[in-house]
């Protein structure tokens, strides 16, 4: 280890646990403020900005770092991840051990471009994706150049099949109904040595998933210790348009569907991927207070969760 890296490491306090999950962003694909939305308060108040949804899994024992989603905000998000876990590699290469992609919508994979020749020019960063997603990247420029130049190394996952990742944890992709123009869409059940979490930033309908043979929403909650669930819109009155044409679960509807669960089960749920129009983006809003009063949580950038027993 270089002297500079050693000094940087010395300034970081010991981690609170061996395996940790950090929220790097909680907004919908385009975050906030969005292009053309001139009234958004985030233009003048940076604290009100939303970065696109992404999670960071850190194995402190093996000094491994994994991202879920490669968002358009990946530069800022990776920089934030280094503030949590300092860069340790002596050769100056990007300290990133893997990226898991859920689907081919801009907020979930467009950040891969920053790994390419014109930017970080990474070397064989492992990228995990489903078959259609992997084929889409391999068959379409500029994504294919990342593979051709060995900036990334693709690993194709299979639905409902657990894959062990470097003896650190296991991921189980679960295909869900969504707008799938270019790829399938999945959520990830992730099993670490201590706890199990579920990451599902996009889905059309939990009821539709269950009707197609998926788990019920309550069973999904009961089967995990921590869940990050699609909360793009709060209710059907949020936008001045036909909301029925945008089939995401509503924050309010998910709370109503899980209202009968015990408090300890409801507390597992963290709402994520909220649109710039969703009032839960503001911690002091009445809607955020409603989430808290009903025993649920809103995921916020910077949240840290220990995954040890």
Long-range contacts (C-beta under 8 A, 24 or more apart in sequence): 1-88, 1-90, 2-90, 5-86, 5-87, 5-88, 5-90, 8-86, 8-87, 9-86, 9-88, 12-85, 12-86, 15-58, 15-60, 16-304, 16-306, 17-60, 17-194, 17-306, 17-307, 17-308, 18-59, 18-60, 18-61, 18-193, 18-194, 18-308, 19-57, 19-58, 19-59, 19-60, 19-61, 19-168, 19-169, 19-192, 19-193, 19-194, 19-306, 19-307, 19-308, 20-57, 20-58, 20-60, 20-84, 20-304, 20-305, 20-306, 20-307, 21-55, 21-56, 21-57, 21-58, 21-197, 21-226, 21-304, 21-305, 21-307, 22-55, 22-56, 22-58, 22-81, 22-84, 22-302, 22-303, 22-304, 22-305, 23-54, 23-55, 23-56, 23-228, 23-272, 23-299, 23-300, 23-301, 23-302, 23-303, 23-304, 24-51, 24-54, 24-55, 24-56, 24-67, 24-73, 24-77, 24-80, 24-81, 24-301, 25-50, 25-51, 25-52, 25-53, 25-54, 25-71, 25-73, 25-77, 25-301, 26-50, 26-51, 26-53, 26-272, 26-273, 26-274, 26-298, 26-299, 26-300, 26-301, 27-51, 27-52, 27-53, 27-107, 27-273, 27-274, 27-275, 27-276, 27-281, 28-52, 28-53, 28-107, 28-232, 28-273, 28-274, 28-275, 28-276, 28-278, 29-53, 29-71, 29-72, 29-105, 29-106, 29-107, 29-108, 30-72, 30-106, 30-107, 30-276, 31-72, 31-73, 31-107, 31-276, 32-276, 32-281, 33-276, 34-276, 37-276, 40-276, 42-276, 48-281, 48-282, 50-274, 50-276, 50-281, 50-301, 51-76, 51-77, 51-301, 52-107, 52-108, 53-107, 53-108, 53-201, 53-228, 53-272, 53-273, 55-199, 55-228, 56-81, 56-84, 57-169, 57-190, 57-192, 57-307, 58-84, 58-85, 59-168, 59-169, 60-85, 62-166, 62-168, 63-88, 64-97, 64-98, 64-166, 64-168, 65-95, 65-96, 65-97, 66-96, 66-97, 66-98, 66-99, 66-100, 66-165, 67-96, 67-98, 67-99, 67-100, 68-99, 68-100, 68-102, 68-188, 68-199, 69-99, 69-100, 69-101, 69-102, 69-107, 69-108, 69-109, 69-111, 69-201, 70-99, 70-101, 70-108, 70-109, 70-110, 70-111, 70-112, 70-115, 70-127, 71-107, 71-108, 71-110, 71-111, 72-106, 72-107, 72-110, 72-111, 73-111, 74-111, 74-112, 74-114, 75-111, 75-114, 77-111, 80-302, 84-304, 93-122, 93-123, 94-120, 94-122, 94-125, 96-122, 96-125, 97-126, 97-166, 98-125, 98-126, 98-127, 98-128, 98-165, 99-125, 99-126, 99-127, 99-128, 99-152, 100-128, 100-129, 100-171, 100-188, 101-127, 101-128, 101-129, 101-133, 102-185, 102-186, 102-187, 102-188, 102-199, 102-201, 102-202, 103-133, 103-178, 103-180, 103-183, 103-184, 103-185, 103-186, 103-202, 104-132, 104-133, 104-136, 104-181, 104-182, 104-183, 105-179, 105-202, 108-201, 108-202, 109-133, 109-137, 109-143, 112-137, 112-143, 112-146, 112-152, 113-142, 113-146, 115-146, 115-151, 115-152, 116-142, 116-145, 116-146, 116-149, 116-151, 117-145, 117-149, 117-151, 120-151, 121-149, 121-151, 122-151, 122-152, 123-150, 123-151, 124-150, 124-151, 124-152, 124-153, 125-151, 125-152, 125-153, 126-152, 126-153, 126-155, 127-152, 127-153, 127-154, 127-155, 128-155, 128-157, 128-163, 128-165, 128-171, 129-154, 129-155, 129-156, 129-157, 129-183, 130-156, 130-157, 130-158, 130-159, 130-173, 130-175, 130-183, 130-184, 130-186, 131-156, 131-158, 131-184, 132-180, 132-182, 132-183, 132-184, 133-182, 133-183, 133-184, 136-182, 136-183, 157-186, 159-184, 159-186, 162-191, 168-192, 169-193, 174-200, 174-214, 176-200, 176-202, 176-203, 176-204, 176-209, 176-214, 177-203, 177-204, 177-205, 177-208, 177-209, 177-212, 178-202, 178-203, 178-204, 179-204, 189-223, 189-224, 192-307, 193-308, 193-309, 194-306, 194-307, 194-308, 194-309, 195-225, 195-226, 195-307, 195-308, 195-309, 196-223, 196-224, 196-225, 196-226, 197-224, 197-225, 197-226, 197-227, 197-228, 197-305, 197-307, 198-223, 198-224, 198-226, 198-227, 198-228, 198-229, 199-228, 200-227, 200-228, 200-229, 200-230, 201-228, 201-230, 201-272, 201-273, 202-230, 202-232, 202-248, 202-273, 203-230, 203-248, 203-249, 204-247, 204-248, 205-247, 205-249, 206-249, 206-254, 206-257, 208-247, 217-254, 217-257, 217-258, 218-257, 218-258, 218-260, 218-261, 218-265, 221-258, 221-261, 221-265, 221-266, 221-268, 221-269, 222-261, 222-265, 224-268, 225-268, 225-307, 226-268, 226-270, 226-305, 226-307, 227-268, 227-269, 227-270, 228-270, 228-272, 228-299, 229-254, 229-269, 229-270, 229-271, 229-272, 230-272, 230-273, 231-271, 231-272, 231-273, 231-274, 231-278, 231-280, 231-298, 232-273, 232-274, 232-275, 232-278, 233-274, 233-275, 233-277, 233-278, 234-274, 234-278, 234-279, 234-280, 234-287, 238-275, 238-277, 238-278, 239-277, 251-278, 251-280, 251-287, 251-291, 252-290, 255-290, 255-291, 255-294, 255-296, 258-296, 259-294, 263-295, 266-294, 266-295, 266-296, 267-295, 267-296, 267-297, 269-296, 269-297, 270-296, 270-297, 270-298, 270-299, 270-303, 271-296, 271-297, 271-298, 271-299, 272-299, 274-298
